[in-house]
Each structure stands twice: as C-alpha cells, then as structure tokens.
C-alpha cells in the first residue's frame, strides 16, 4: 500500500495506540469492512439506512444496520455518514483487539460502492463543497491519514453491506449471504 502524505492537512497523525497496551501475542490478524448507505430509504422520515459488515480475518464480527440520526440531502452525505460510523466501529474494534493482546496487520481495508466518497477520502487535495458534511468528511480522512483505514471502491454487486441497507430480491440477498458465509469458511 502506498501511503499518501497527509501532513499538510492533518499534521503528523498516527493511529492512537493504548498507552498501557499489553504485549501482543500470536499471529497478526487483518480486518476488512464493507459499508453502504441507502439514501432517504425511510419514506416517512426521509432518513437513510447505514449498513456495515466487519471481518476479522475472514470471520464476520460486526453486523450493523441502523437508521441514520440525521436527514441527508444527498447520497454523498448519507454515504459519508455511513463511512464515519464504520471508522468509529473499526477504531473501537482495533482497540479491543489490542487490549486482548491480538496484533493487527496493517490498516483495516474498508470497501464502499460510492466512488465520490472513496475518492474524497483518499485524495488529500480534494475539497469539500458541502459544508454540512465536513465533520464526517474530515473524520474519515483522519483515519486514512493515521493509517488506521485504507479505503477502496467495490462494485455495488459485491458490496456485502447491501444486505443491511435495502430490500433485495431473494436471489440477490441469498447470493450476498453466501458470499459472507464463503468469506467465513475460507
């Protein structure tokens, strides 16, 4: 993974490591996350639905589906809210693993299907034109700058978090569930 220089934007940022962390034991684990949002899916409140699926090695550890607390005016906004929620869950999981003496191998790979969110998270020189999304935008970018997360784009057909954000046909739902099970069995 090529590390981009973020020092002009966020200083010399590093992932927070617990100060009294026990000495790690055993083999390092890798973590992967799939994240998605369904913009204004609730027809009554127009709130979006967030879906997050986090794996440690190839075992699904966190399944998260929740209505967002705010009404977002765009898909971009709801996807960034979901990405921020995912980074917070990732940071909490990484902290727990470290306190359980489990070493972590590199950043958590985070996959989302919104190209604009992925590119705005990765390019230090990108600018935000939607001021109300600034907190989510900078929070996600800080985790990338610190090396906690590495964000990438996944085709929506392969985004395992789709199961948690929208109604799917039985065939599509079963296919995604089989993919989750396949990840776990490998």
N, C-alpha and C positions, 0 to 999 in steps of 0.2 A: 504494500500500500504506500503510495506517495503521499507524504504529509505536506499540506499546503501551509505557507507561512501566514499566520493569523495575527502576528504580534502588532501590526499597525492598527488593528481593530479592537483586540481584546487583551493586549499586553502579553505577558509570558504566562499563559494559562495552562495549568496541568490539572489532571483529574485529582480530586480530593481523595487522599488515602487516609483511612482512620489512623489517628496518632498512636493508639495503643493496640494496633492490629496484631493478632498472634502470628507467629511464623507459619507461612503456608506449608502444607504437606501434600504429597501426592502429585499426580499429573495435572497440568493446567487444563481448564475447560474453556470452550468457546461458547459464545452466546449469540443468538440470532433473534431478530424481531421483525414481524410483519405488522404494518399499521395501515389503517384505512379509515375513511370517514364518508358518510352518506349525507350530503348537504341537504338541509331542511327536510329531512325524511319524515319528521313528525308533522302531519297535516294540520294539527290543531295549534301547536306552539311554534312551528317552523324551526325547531331546534334540530341540530344534526346528531347523528349517531356515530360514536367512536368505536372502532374495533381494533384490538391489539392482541397479538399472539407472540409469546416469548418462549424460546427454546434455550435450554442449557444442554450443550452437545446436541443430540437430536431428540431430546425428550421435551415435550411441551410442559412448561412450568406455570405460565401465567396465561389464562384466557380472560380477556377483559372486554366487556361490551357495556357501554353506558351512554345515556343521552348527555350531550354537552350542556354545560351550565349557561351558556350564552347563545344568543341568536346571531349567527354569522351571515353576512350579506353576500358571501361568495364561496364557491367550492374551495378556492385557495385558502380562505380564512379558516374554514372548518377542517381542512386537511392539516394546516399548521397547528391548530389547537390539538388535534389528534397526535401529531408528531411530538408536541411538547409533553402531552400526557405520557406518551411512550418513553420519552427520555427520562421523565421522572420515575417511572416504574423501573427502567433499566438501571438508573443510578441507585435506587433502593436495593435492587437485586444484587448488583455488584458489591455493594456494601455488606449485605448479608453473607454472600459467598466468602468474602474476605474474612469476615468475623468468624466464619465456620472453618477457617484455615484452608479454604479451597483457592488455589491460584487461578487467575484468569488470564487467558491467552489473547492479548490484543484487545482492540475495541470491539464493542458489540456491533455486528452488522445489522443495519436497520433498512428494511425494504418497504418502500411506498410506491403507489402507482400514479402519483401526481407529479408530472415532470417539472412543473414550475416550482413546487415545494422542494423537490430534490435538488434542482439546480440552484435555487436561492439559499439552500442550506450548505452547499459545497463551495460556492464561489465567493471569496472574501470581498470582491469589489462589487457584488450585486447590491442594488439599492432597493429599499422597500418604499413603495408608493402608497401603501395602505397603512396609515399610522396606527389605526386601532389594532392591527395585528403585530405591533412592534414587540410586545413582551414575548409572545410565542416565538417569533422570528429570531430574536436575539438569544433567547434561552436555548433553542435548538442549536443555533450556530456556536454557542459557547461550548456545548458538549462535543461538537465536531472539533473545535479549536483545541480543546483539552485532550483530545484523543480518546474520549470515552465512547463515542459512537463513530461509525463510518456509514454514511447514508448512501443508498443506491436505489436505482429505479427497477421495479419489477413490472412486467406486463400484468395488466389487471386480470387476465385469465389465470395467472399463477399467484395472485395475492391471497394467501391463506386467511387473511383477516377479513376478506369479503363475507365469510360466513357470519360475522358478528355485526355487520352494518346494514344489510339489506335482505329483502326476501329474494330467495333464489329458487330456480326450478329444482325439483327433486334431483334431477340428474347432475346439475351443477353443484348443488350442495353435497351430494354424495361423493362427487369427484374430489372436491376440496377436502372433505373429511378423510377420504382415502389418502390424499397427499399428506395430511397431518399425521395419519397413522403410519404411512410409509416413512416419513421423516423419523418417527419414533422408533420404528423397527430396525432401521439401518444401523 
